[in-house]
Amino acid sequence: MRRRRKQWRCPLVVGIDGSEASLEAVDWAADEAARHEVPLRLLHAAAAGHDASDLVAAASERAAKSAPAVRLSSEVLSEDAASALVGEGRDALALVLGSRGLGGLAGLLLGSVSLAVAARADCPVVVVRGGVEHRHGRFGCVVVGVEDGEGSGRAVDFAFREAHVRGCRLLAVHTWSVPVGNPGPPGLSGYALQALDRPPAQVLADALSGPEQRYPDVPVSSEVVEGPARQALLNAASAADLLVVGARRRHGRVGLQLGLVNHAVLHHAPCPIAVVPQI
């Protein structure tokens, strides 16, 4: 219990660059800091030094108006934005970023800084995407993707905590498919073949059992889907306030290497998405 109280005092850090997407991230982060009762830290970083006082002042005013009870601080750093944010993330509850920065392409593409931070940070990274209804909690649902093994343990914990502080329900999604080149014994369906190894429903039950005991107030439903994970998660996220996915470290590499599913949901999710590293 003592460790959890200490963790909750860590600030929520939001990156700002003056773009509309980063201001939407400030709004989301201010609400999130209020929910978790943690300080909010605004960070602007750029390799080329310039006067960012007006930019920071405008973002600070916006955050203070949105969440007046939240303790607010700001800082301007003259260094590469992605590196600065990753460094700040070592002592943060989470990093919050806009989906596109200044000069970013319109549409569904994710900004390069947000993608780089999501791939390297030690803490959860939230990329604020979607329309107003998704960014302001109108669906009352957090969705979490559950993998087999240990890749999504921290992500499931994060999702439960989010559902708890929001007072909303949690939907856990696990996908599976028949291994390529392994048709199995004659007469067995795809689901039965998967069950020879480990039943998908058991994967979900094992992943949820611990967090369900720690957060008994969170209503939980689960969904097992045969097919591609990215499509199942994007479908579930269409009626969600937050999508949570895990990210595993690749052996022999520095930092996280985001997989295909991470990339797909970061670029195309209709709601804010949290990438939670499994450290």
C-alpha positions in Angstrom: 0.0 0.0 0.0 2.8 2.4 0.8 4.3 1.9 -2.7 1.0 2.7 -4.4 0.6 6.0 -2.5 4.2 7.0 -3.5 3.4 6.2 -7.2 0.3 8.3 -7.2 2.4 11.4 -6.2 4.3 11.2 -9.4 3.3 13.9 -11.9 1.5 13.5 -15.1 3.6 15.1 -17.8 2.1 16.5 -21.0 4.2 17.6 -24.0 3.2 20.9 -25.6 4.2 22.5 -28.9 1.4 25.0 -29.6 -0.5 22.7 -32.0 -4.2 22.1 -31.6 -3.5 18.4 -31.0 -1.2 19.3 -28.1 -3.8 21.6 -26.6 -6.3 18.8 -26.7 -3.7 16.7 -24.9 -3.5 19.4 -22.2 -7.2 19.3 -21.7 -7.2 15.5 -21.4 -4.2 15.5 -19.1 -5.7 18.2 -16.8 -8.8 16.0 -16.3 -6.6 12.9 -15.8 -4.5 14.7 -13.2 -7.6 15.7 -11.3 -8.9 12.1 -11.4 -5.7 10.7 -10.0 -5.1 13.7 -7.7 -1.5 14.1 -9.0 0.4 17.2 -10.1 0.4 18.2 -13.8 3.7 19.2 -15.5 3.7 20.9 -18.9 6.8 20.4 -20.9 7.9 22.2 -24.1 11.2 21.0 -25.7 12.9 21.9 -28.9 16.5 21.4 -30.1 16.6 25.0 -31.4 16.1 27.5 -28.6 13.3 30.0 -29.0 11.0 32.1 -26.9 8.2 29.7 -25.9 6.8 31.9 -23.0 3.6 32.7 -24.7 3.0 29.1 -25.8 3.6 27.8 -22.2 1.5 30.6 -20.7 -1.5 29.8 -22.9 -1.3 26.1 -22.2 -0.9 26.7 -18.5 -4.0 29.0 -18.5 -6.0 26.3 -20.3 -5.0 23.6 -17.9 -5.7 25.8 -14.8 -9.2 26.6 -16.2 -9.9 23.0 -16.8 -8.7 21.6 -13.5 -8.2 24.5 -11.0 -7.5 22.1 -8.1 -4.5 20.5 -9.8 -1.0 21.6 -8.8 0.6 22.9 -12.0 4.1 23.4 -13.2 5.9 24.0 -16.5 9.3 23.9 -18.0 11.0 24.7 -21.3 14.0 22.6 -22.4 16.4 23.3 -25.3 16.8 19.7 -26.5 15.3 17.2 -28.7 11.6 16.8 -27.8 11.5 13.0 -27.9 14.6 12.7 -25.7 13.4 15.3 -23.3 10.0 13.6 -22.8 11.5 10.2 -22.4 13.8 11.6 -19.7 10.9 13.2 -17.9 9.0 10.0 -18.1 11.4 8.2 -15.8 9.7 9.9 -12.8 6.2 10.3 -14.3 2.9 8.6 -13.7 2.5 8.8 -17.5 3.4 10.9 -20.5 0.5 12.5 -22.4 1.0 13.6 -26.0 -1.1 14.9 -28.9 -1.6 12.8 -32.0 0.1 15.2 -34.3 2.5 18.1 -33.9 3.1 21.3 -35.8 3.7 20.4 -39.4 2.2 17.0 -39.0 0.1 15.5 -41.8 -3.6 15.7 -41.5 -5.7 12.5 -41.2 -4.8 9.4 -39.3 -1.0 9.6 -39.2 0.7 9.9 -35.9 3.3 12.5 -35.2 7.0 11.4 -35.2 7.7 12.7 -31.7 4.7 10.8 -30.3 5.7 7.6 -32.0 9.3 7.9 -30.9 8.3 8.5 -27.2 5.8 5.6 -27.2 8.6 3.4 -28.4 11.2 4.4 -25.9 9.5 5.6 -22.6 9.7 3.6 -19.4 6.3 4.8 -18.2 2.9 4.6 -19.8 2.4 6.9 -22.8 -1.0 8.2 -23.7 -1.6 9.6 -27.2 -4.8 11.7 -27.2 -6.8 10.9 -30.3 -10.4 10.9 -31.4 -13.4 13.3 -31.3 -14.8 15.2 -28.3 -17.0 12.3 -27.2 -14.0 9.9 -27.0 -11.7 12.4 -25.3 -14.2 13.4 -22.6 -15.4 10.1 -21.2 -18.9 9.9 -22.7 -18.8 6.2 -23.3 -18.0 5.0 -19.7 -15.7 2.3 -20.9 -12.0 1.4 -20.9 -10.8 -1.3 -23.3 -7.6 -3.3 -22.7 -5.9 -5.8 -25.0 -4.8 -9.0 -23.3 -2.0 -11.1 -24.7 -1.0 -14.6 -23.8 2.0 -14.6 -21.5 3.4 -11.7 -19.6 3.3 -9.0 -22.3 0.1 -7.2 -21.0 0.4 -7.6 -17.2 1.1 -3.9 -16.5 -1.3 -2.9 -19.2 -4.1 -4.7 -17.4 -3.2 -3.2 -14.1 -3.2 0.3 -15.7 -6.6 -0.3 -17.3 -8.2 -1.4 -14.1 -6.8 1.7 -12.3 -8.2 3.9 -15.0 -11.6 2.3 -14.9 -11.5 2.6 -11.1 -10.8 6.4 -11.0 -13.3 7.0 -13.8 -16.0 4.9 -12.2 -16.6 3.1 -15.4 -16.6 -0.4 -16.8 -13.7 -2.4 -18.3 -13.7 -4.5 -21.4 -10.9 -7.0 -21.8 -10.2 -8.2 -25.3 -8.1 -11.3 -26.3 -7.7 -12.5 -29.8 -6.4 -15.7 -31.2 -5.8 -17.5 -34.5 -4.9 -21.0 -35.7 -1.1 -21.2 -36.2 0.0 -21.1 -39.8 1.0 -24.5 -41.1 -0.6 -26.3 -38.2 -4.0 -27.6 -39.3 -4.3 -29.9 -36.3 -6.0 -33.3 -36.0 -8.8 -34.0 -38.5 -12.2 -32.9 -37.3 -11.0 -30.2 -34.8 -12.3 -26.7 -35.2 -10.0 -23.7 -34.9 -11.1 -23.0 -31.4 -10.6 -26.6 -30.3 -7.1 -26.6 -31.8 -6.2 -23.5 -29.9 -7.6 -25.1 -26.7 -5.1 -28.0 -27.1 -2.5 -25.5 -26.1 -4.2 -23.0 -23.8 -7.9 -22.0 -24.0 -8.3 -18.3 -24.9 -10.9 -17.9 -22.2 -8.3 -19.2 -19.7 -5.8 -16.6 -20.9 -8.3 -13.8 -20.1 -9.3 -15.3 -16.8 -5.7 -15.6 -15.6 -4.8 -12.1 -16.7 -7.9 -10.6 -14.9 -7.9 -12.6 -11.7 -5.4 -10.5 -9.7 -6.6 -7.0 -10.7 -10.2 -8.0 -10.2 -9.4 -8.7 -6.6 -7.6 -5.4 -6.2 -10.3 -3.4 -7.9 -13.6 -5.2 -6.9 -15.7 -2.1 -7.7 -14.8 -2.2 -11.5 -17.5 -3.9 -13.6 -15.6 -6.2 -16.0 -16.6 -7.9 -19.2 -14.4 -10.0 -21.5 -14.4 -10.8 -25.2 -12.6 -13.6 -27.1 -12.2 -12.9 -30.8 -10.8 -15.2 -33.5 -9.0 -13.0 -35.9 -6.5 -10.1 -36.2 -5.8 -8.3 -32.9 -5.6 -4.8 -34.4 -9.1 -5.0 -36.0 -10.7 -6.4 -32.8 -9.1 -3.7 -30.7 -10.1 -0.9 -33.1 -13.7 -2.2 -33.2 -13.9 -2.3 -29.4 -12.3 1.2 -29.2 -15.1 2.7 -31.3 -17.2 2.8 -28.1 -14.5 3.5 -25.5 -13.0 6.5 -23.7 -9.5 4.9 -23.6 -7.8 1.9 -25.3 -4.9 0.3 -23.3 -2.3 -2.0 -24.9 1.0 -3.4 -23.6 4.4 -3.3 -25.2 7.2 -5.8 -24.6 10.9 -5.1 -24.6 12.8 -6.9 -27.4 15.9 -8.7 -26.1 19.2 -7.2 -27.2 17.7 -3.8 -28.1 17.6 -0.6 -26.2 14.1 0.6 -25.3 10.9 -0.8 -26.6 10.3 -1.9 -30.2 6.6 -1.4 -31.0 4.9 -4.3 -32.7 2.5 -4.2 -35.7 -0.5 -4.1 -33.4 0.9 -1.2 -31.4 1.6 0.7 -34.6 -1.8 0.1 -36.0 -3.8 1.3 -33.0 -1.5 4.3 -32.4 -2.2 5.4 -36.0 -5.8 4.6 -36.2 -7.5 4.3 -32.8 -10.7 6.4 -32.6 -10.0 7.3 -28.9 -7.1 8.1 -26.7 -4.7 5.2 -26.5 -2.3 4.2 -23.7 0.9 2.2 -24.5 2.1 0.5 -21.3 5.6 -1.0 -21.3 6.1 -4.3 -19.6 9.3 -3.7 -17.7 
